[in-house]
Amino acid sequence: MTVSDLHLPAVTPTDSIDWQAIPSPAFVLDESRLRRNLSLIQSVQRESGAQIIVAFKGFAMWSVFPLLREYGITGATASSLNEALLAKEEMRGEVHVYAPAYSEAEFPRILELADHLVFNSFSQWERFRPQVEAARAAGKELHVGLRVNPEYAEVETDLYNPAGPFSRLGVTRREFRPELLDGIDGLHFHTLCEKDSDTLERTLEVVERNFGEYLRHMKWVNFGGGHLMTREGYDIARLIRVVRQFREKWGVHVILEPGSAFGWQTGWLVSSVLDVVHNVKDIAVLDISVSAHMPDVLEMPYRPRILGAGDPPEQDHREATDAPAGFPYIIGGTTCLAGDVVGEYVFDHPLNLGDRVVFDDMIHYTMVKTTFFNGVKHPDIGILHLDGTYERVKAFGYEEFKAKLS
Ligand SMILES: Cc1ncc(COP(=O)(O)O)c(C=O)c1O
C-alpha cells in the first residue's frame, strides 16, 4: 500500500490558482494539500497504533495547529524551550522535548512544560536527575527517555546523518550505562532523513540487536523523524506492519515524530521579478532570497522545482535537435550574496517585472529557518483555503527585523 492506494481528498490544481492575486513574497500553505497529508497521517496512526506527533523543527506554522488537532495529532516535539512554549501555548497537546543538551538556566522551565523529556547523554541525565525526581515527588507525571545512537544510518548527506562517526547525538552501545536506567522509561532514536519504511525496518533490527535487553524494561520507544510517509511511493503498509510488530514484540508504546511528512508538498514560496539583468545570460532578480528564505537549497544542496519552468537542455542536446530553448534565466535572490542563486531555469514566456515565480514544496524547513539577512523583506505567511480565498496570516516589517538586533 502506497500513498496512491489510499483514497485521499483531492487537492487544488496549481493551474487553477491566480498567483498574481497573491501579494509577493509569501509562503503559501495550501489547505487542501495539508488536509491530504493529515488524513494520511491519521490513517497511519490508526492502523499502526503509533502516536504521531509533529516535530516543530521542521514544521511550526501554528496558525494551522487547529487543523492538526482535527486529524488527531495529540502533541508536538520541541527541540528547545521556545518550541516547548509554542507547543504548550498553540498545539495544546502533549509536549515532548529533546535537545542535545539542556542548560541549567532553561531546564527548570523545560521540566515544567514537558510531558516527555528525552536526554541525549547519561551525563545530562545525572545532572538533572535530582530536579526530575523532585518534580515527580511533587506529583508531576513525566516520562523520561534516553536517546540512543544505533550507529546505523542510510543517510547519504553527512550534514543530516546523526549516526555518523563521532556523532554527539545519542548514546552508543559502547557508552551505555545500564546501572543509570532507574527513572528512565523510554528510549529514543533518530537516524532517518526523508526515508522510506524499508530503512526503518533495517534500523529497527540494529536497535533491537544493540539495545534489545533494555527495550523490554521500557514503556515507550520514540522512532524519531525522517519517516516521509506522505511522499508518493512511500511504503505505508510496511510502516504499519513494522510498527505493529515492534509494539507487540516489546510491549511498548511507539511514537513517531516526523516534521517533513506534515509539510511535505503543502505549498509554495511565491515571489516576483524585481529586475532582469544581462551578463552573457539573462538573470532574473526576485524579491526573495535563497539564502534567507530557503536555506536548505544551499545547505543540502538541492534544486527546487519552479512551477511552469523546466531544466535547461544539455548544450549538446540543444545543438543536435535544434530544440526551441524557451526563455532561459538564471534565478537569483535580492541579497548581495553572490551565491544567492537557485540556478538556471527555462520558462515558456519571457519574464517581466512583477511576474510571479513560484517555488514548489516550500513549507517544511523554510519558515522555521528563515533569517533577516540583508534586512530583506521577509515573505508573508498565508493560507490558500479550500474555497480558493487567500488569507494572509502574518506579515513581517521593520519591527520584526529590528527585534532580532540591538
Ligand atoms: C530528534 C529529531 N526528531 C524529529 C526530527 C524531524 O525529522 P523530519 O522532519 O525529517 O521528519 C528531527 C530532524 O532533524 C530530529 O532531529
The ligand as a MOL file (V3000), in Angstrom:
LIG
                    3D

  0  0  0     0  0            999 V3000
M  V30 BEGIN CTAB
M  V30 COUNTS 16 16 0 0 0
M  V30 BEGIN ATOM
M  V30 1 C 15.3050 14.3150 17.0410 0
M  V30 2 C 14.5370 14.6330 15.7960 0
M  V30 3 N 13.2480 14.2860 15.7280 0
M  V30 4 C 12.4990 14.5730 14.6200 0
M  V30 5 C 13.0480 15.2190 13.5340 0
M  V30 6 C 12.1760 15.5240 12.3520 0
M  V30 7 O 12.6530 14.9000 11.1900 0
M  V30 8 P 11.9140 15.0640 9.8040 0
M  V30 9 O 11.4850 16.4620 9.6630 0
M  V30 10 O 12.9290 14.6600 8.7960 0
M  V30 11 O 10.7530 14.1170 9.8230 0
M  V30 12 C 14.4140 15.5890 13.5670 0
M  V30 13 C 15.0190 16.2680 12.4280 0
M  V30 14 O 16.1540 16.6560 12.4040 0
M  V30 15 C 15.1750 15.3010 14.7360 0
M  V30 16 O 16.4690 15.6670 14.8200 0
M  V30 END ATOM
M  V30 BEGIN BOND
M  V30 1 1 1 2
M  V30 2 1 2 3
M  V30 3 2 2 15
M  V30 4 2 3 4
M  V30 5 1 4 5
M  V30 6 1 5 6
M  V30 7 2 5 12
M  V30 8 1 6 7
M  V30 9 1 7 8
M  V30 10 2 8 9
M  V30 11 1 8 10
M  V30 12 1 8 11
M  V30 13 1 12 13
M  V30 14 1 12 15
M  V30 15 2 13 14
M  V30 16 1 15 16
M  V30 END BOND
M  V30 END CTAB
M  END
